[in-house]
Amino acid sequence: MNLAVGSGGVSAPVGGQQSTGLVAEGCAAPAAAIVQRHGLLQACQSLLNIIVIALFILTFTVQPFRIPSASMEPTLLVGDFLLVNKQVGLEASPHIFAPASTIHRGDLIVFHYPVDSSLHLVKRVIGLPGDRLHLRSGHVYVDGSAISEPYAVYRPSAPDSYRDDFPRLVSADPGVDSRWWIEMRSLVSQGELTVPPDNYFVLGDNRNDSEDSRYWGFVPRGAIVGKPFLIYFSLNDSRPTAGQTSAAAMPGNGSARHEGRAASLTGFARWDRAMHVVR
């Protein structure tokens, strides 16, 4: 075998076999680059599939929402995160996984706020299309009979004849939407409000602290987003209770402060409410 001496004094074989080796080494780098590009393409395709599936689920089946107010306490608390079933009784919607459920009295629904459709609210359906209803001392009567409402709470509050003896047309509450005040007068007969077709009358469970259909009117069927069915997470509401300052809510001695710091690591959430079925 002939040897060639390079400028650095190192000998290397020359001939056909050496040429073959150089060709093989030259092909390895492009091959590795192709494999790497192929792996990256597969990863991008997988990510795209996940995004498409997530958008599909959010569009047609379930959607997350967060409770911002106390109007549905104690059923729903401030800081609860809900999953909402969007397959609810809307004939035009594609029922992908199951037939749409019918809306019944007592159901919770999420809907576009009639006064500002960019906002979502959650309330309980009390009046169905065609119902004649009124409230006396805060309790609901439908077609002349009182209905059972084990979910409703009546916390102490100042007397309010408009809120508690609805519909009351003598004087409007300052919080009543003006358009609803005008519309309501044409729907009241003999002290009862009649719910029009394709509309629902809704109230908050925290009956004395809820802005609902008494103040802004009916929820049209087309404004309903779905029914909440699961609390999947709940952030703890750390605000001090009424009449209590933030300082008073803090533990006073060193031992209590130490326990408070330890509890703060897990106390940011209501773990007992996670994965709780909504009723």
Secondary structure per residue as TSV (DSSP state, phi and psi in degrees):
chain	resnum	aa	ss	phi	psi
A	1	M	-	360.0	128.6
A	2	N	-	-74.9	142.1
A	3	L	E	-116.2	141.2
A	4	A	E	-114.5	136.0
A	5	V	E	-98.9	123.3
A	6	G	-	-83.1	178.9
A	7	S	T	-66.5	-22.1
A	8	G	T	-90.8	5.3
A	9	G	S	81.1	14.0
A	10	V	-	-102.2	129.5
A	11	S	E	-89.0	147.2
A	12	A	E	-141.3	142.9
A	13	P	E	-68.9	147.9
A	14	V	-	-126.1	157.4
A	15	G	S	132.1	-170.8
A	16	G	H	-63.9	-39.7
A	17	Q	H	-65.2	-40.2
A	18	Q	H	-62.0	-40.6
A	19	S	H	-62.1	-40.0
A	20	T	H	-63.6	-41.6
A	21	G	H	-61.3	-40.9
A	22	L	H	-64.8	-37.8
A	23	V	H	-65.5	-41.6
A	24	A	H	-64.3	-43.4
A	25	E	H	-66.0	-34.4
A	26	G	H	-68.0	-29.9
A	27	C	H	-80.7	-20.6
A	28	A	H	-65.8	-42.1
A	29	A	H	-64.1	-48.5
A	30	P	H	-60.8	-37.3
A	31	A	H	-63.2	-42.6
A	32	A	H	-64.0	-38.5
A	33	A	H	-64.6	-38.5
A	34	I	H	-65.1	-43.3
A	35	V	H	-62.2	-41.5
A	36	Q	H	-64.8	-43.1
A	37	R	H	-64.1	-38.6
A	38	H	H	-64.3	-41.7
A	39	G	H	-64.1	-40.6
A	40	L	H	-64.4	-39.5
A	41	L	H	-63.6	-41.7
A	42	Q	H	-63.6	-40.5
A	43	A	H	-62.8	-42.1
A	44	C	H	-64.6	-40.2
A	45	Q	H	-64.2	-40.4
A	46	S	H	-63.8	-43.2
A	47	L	H	-63.1	-41.3
A	48	L	H	-62.9	-40.8
A	49	N	H	-61.8	-42.3
A	50	I	H	-62.3	-43.0
A	51	I	H	-63.0	-43.7
A	52	V	H	-62.3	-43.9
A	53	I	H	-63.9	-42.8
A	54	A	H	-62.5	-43.4
A	55	L	H	-65.0	-37.5
A	56	F	H	-62.6	-45.2
A	57	I	H	-64.8	-44.7
A	58	L	H	-66.5	-30.4
A	59	T	H	-79.3	-40.7
A	60	F	H	-114.8	-19.3
A	61	T	T	-121.5	-70.5
A	62	V	E	-127.4	158.0
A	63	Q	E	-150.6	139.7
A	64	P	E	-85.2	145.0
A	65	F	E	-140.0	156.8
A	66	R	E	-119.5	138.6
A	67	I	-	-82.4	120.3
A	68	P	-	-101.1	-12.3
A	69	S	S	-134.3	171.6
A	70	A	S	-95.1	11.5
A	71	S	T	-68.3	-18.2
A	72	M	T	-108.6	11.2
A	73	E	T	-67.6	147.2
A	74	P	T	-90.2	3.2
A	75	T	T	-64.1	-48.0
A	76	L	S	-124.8	134.1
A	77	L	-	-107.3	156.0
A	78	V	T	-59.0	127.2
A	79	G	T	100.9	-8.0
A	80	D	E	-69.0	138.6
A	81	F	E	-108.7	125.9
A	82	L	E	-111.1	147.8
A	83	L	E	-101.3	132.3
A	84	V	E	-115.5	127.0
A	85	N	E	-78.4	115.4
A	86	K	-	-90.4	-1.5
A	87	Q	-	-88.7	68.3
A	88	V	B	-123.1	100.3
A	89	G	S	52.1	16.0
A	90	L	-	-101.1	106.4
A	91	E	T	-59.8	-27.0
A	92	A	T	-78.1	-17.4
A	93	S	S	-80.1	147.6
A	94	P	-	-75.6	118.1
A	95	H	-	-86.8	91.7
A	96	I	-	-73.0	-53.1
A	97	F	S	-102.9	-27.3
A	98	A	S	-157.6	157.8
A	99	P	-	-60.1	149.5
A	100	A	-	-67.0	140.1
A	101	S	B	-84.2	148.4
A	102	T	-	-82.2	149.2
A	103	I	-	-87.5	124.7
A	104	H	-	-115.3	162.2
A	105	R	T	-63.4	133.6
A	106	G	T	97.8	-10.2
A	107	D	-	-73.9	146.5
A	108	L	E	-87.8	138.9
A	109	I	E	-135.2	148.5
A	110	V	E	-104.5	134.9
A	111	F	E	-150.4	163.9
A	112	H	E	-75.8	128.1
A	113	Y	-	-58.1	121.5
A	114	P	S	-59.1	-29.2
A	115	V	S	-79.4	-31.7
A	116	D	-	-144.6	98.5
A	117	S	T	-66.4	-11.2
A	118	S	T	-75.9	-14.4
A	119	L	S	-101.5	149.7
A	120	H	E	-111.4	139.2
A	121	L	E	-124.5	159.2
A	122	V	E	-128.2	126.8
A	123	K	E	-143.6	178.3
A	124	R	E	-107.1	134.9
A	125	V	E	-72.3	123.6
A	126	I	E	-113.1	-42.1
A	127	G	E	-114.6	129.2
A	128	L	-	-98.1	163.8
A	129	P	T	-53.2	129.5
A	130	G	T	93.0	-13.6
A	131	D	-	-67.9	145.1
A	132	R	E	-109.1	118.5
A	133	L	E	-134.6	157.9
A	134	H	E	-157.4	162.8
A	135	L	E	-114.4	139.2
A	136	R	E	-131.6	121.6
A	137	S	T	54.2	33.8
A	138	G	T	87.7	-9.7
A	139	H	E	-96.5	144.1
A	140	V	E	-93.0	135.3
A	141	Y	E	-119.6	130.4
A	142	V	E	-120.1	124.5
A	143	D	T	53.0	37.8
A	144	G	T	88.9	-6.9
A	145	S	E	-117.5	139.8
A	146	A	E	-69.2	139.7
A	147	I	-	-104.1	151.2
A	148	S	-	-80.1	128.0
A	149	E	-	-132.9	75.6
A	150	P	T	-64.7	-17.1
A	151	Y	T	-84.2	-18.8
A	152	A	-	-80.0	140.5
A	153	V	B	-123.8	148.1
A	154	Y	-	-126.5	85.0
A	155	R	-	-76.0	150.6
A	156	P	-	-55.4	134.4
A	157	S	-	-159.2	167.4
A	158	A	-	-66.5	146.9
A	159	P	-	-57.9	141.5
A	160	D	-	-147.3	102.0
A	161	S	H	-67.0	-33.5
A	162	Y	H	-67.2	-44.1
A	163	R	H	-68.4	-43.0
A	164	D	H	-90.3	-24.5
A	165	D	S	-121.6	50.4
A	166	F	-	-77.0	144.1
A	167	P	S	-83.8	134.3
A	168	R	-	-122.1	115.1
A	169	L	-	-100.2	6.0
A	170	V	S	-68.5	-47.0
A	171	S	S	-150.0	146.5
A	172	A	-	-92.2	145.2
A	173	D	-	-69.0	144.9
A	174	P	T	-56.8	-25.1
A	175	G	T	-86.7	2.1
A	176	V	S	-78.1	133.7
A	177	D	-	-66.5	132.5
A	178	S	H	-62.7	-37.7
A	179	R	H	-66.0	-38.3
A	180	W	H	-67.3	-38.5
A	181	W	H	-59.3	-40.0
A	182	I	H	-72.1	-45.4
A	183	E	H	-63.8	-40.9
A	184	M	H	-60.4	-35.7
A	185	R	H	-62.4	-27.7
A	186	S	T	-85.7	-6.7
A	187	L	T	-110.3	-1.2
A	188	V	E	-100.9	130.8
A	189	S	E	-142.1	128.4
A	190	Q	T	52.5	41.1
A	191	G	T	77.6	9.5
A	192	E	E	-122.5	143.7
A	193	L	E	-99.0	127.0
A	194	T	E	-96.1	127.8
A	195	V	-	-81.5	123.3
A	196	P	-	-69.2	165.2
A	197	P	T	-58.0	145.3
A	198	D	T	60.7	27.4
A	199	N	E	-134.5	158.6
A	200	Y	E	-135.5	144.0
A	201	F	E	-101.7	124.5
A	202	V	E	-123.8	149.2
A	203	L	E	-135.0	157.7
A	204	G	-	-84.7	150.6
A	205	D	S	-67.8	-32.7
A	206	N	B	-82.3	77.1
A	207	R	T	-58.6	-31.2
A	208	N	T	-91.9	2.8
A	209	D	S	-141.6	57.5
A	210	S	-	-147.4	125.6
A	211	E	-	-89.7	115.5
A	212	D	S	-143.3	-151.7
A	213	S	H	-61.3	-20.7
A	214	R	H	-63.7	-26.8
A	215	Y	H	-107.5	-23.1
A	216	W	H	-137.5	3.2
A	217	G	-	102.8	-163.4
A	218	F	-	-79.3	162.0
A	219	V	E	-103.1	113.5
A	220	P	E	-64.9	148.6
A	221	R	G	-56.3	-38.7
A	222	G	G	-70.0	-14.4
A	223	A	G	-88.4	-7.4
A	224	I	E	-76.6	127.4
A	225	V	E	-87.9	-43.0
A	226	G	E	168.0	-170.2
A	227	K	E	-112.0	127.6
A	228	P	E	-69.0	136.1
A	229	F	E	-129.1	-12.2
A	230	L	E	-151.7	132.7
A	231	I	E	-90.6	107.5
A	232	Y	E	-91.7	-14.4
A	233	F	E	-163.7	155.2
A	234	S	E	-146.7	118.0
A	235	L	B	-80.1	136.3
A	236	N	-	-71.9	132.8
A	237	D	-	-85.8	104.1
A	238	S	-	-90.1	8.2
A	239	R	-	-67.1	144.7
A	240	P	-	-65.1	150.8
A	241	T	-	-70.6	166.7
A	242	A	T	-57.2	130.4
A	243	G	T	84.9	0.3
A	244	Q	-	-117.4	129.7
A	245	T	-	-80.0	163.9
A	246	S	T	-62.0	-37.0
A	247	A	T	-66.3	-39.3
A	248	A	T	-67.1	-24.5
A	249	A	T	-79.1	-12.8
A	250	M	S	-84.6	142.7
A	251	P	-	-63.6	149.3
A	252	G	-	-94.8	-33.4
A	253	N	S	-103.3	169.4
A	254	G	H	-62.1	-42.3
A	255	S	H	-61.7	-43.4
A	256	A	H	-65.2	-37.7
A	257	R	H	-64.9	-39.2
A	258	H	H	-62.3	-44.8
A	259	E	H	-64.4	-35.4
A	260	G	H	-64.6	-39.3
A	261	R	H	-65.8	-39.4
A	262	A	H	-66.6	-41.1
A	263	A	H	-68.7	-27.3
A	264	S	H	-65.0	-22.2
A	265	L	T	-68.3	-28.2
A	266	T	T	-118.4	-12.8
A	267	G	T	-78.9	0.1
A	268	F	T	-72.5	-13.4
A	269	A	B	-130.0	154.2
A	270	R	-	-93.3	89.7
A	271	W	G	-67.0	-25.7
A	272	D	G	-72.6	-14.4
A	273	R	G	-95.2	-10.9
A	274	A	T	-64.2	135.8
A	275	M	T	62.0	31.9
A	276	H	E	-90.4	128.5
A	277	V	E	-74.6	132.0
A	278	V	-	-83.8	133.7
A	279	R	-	-131.1	360.0
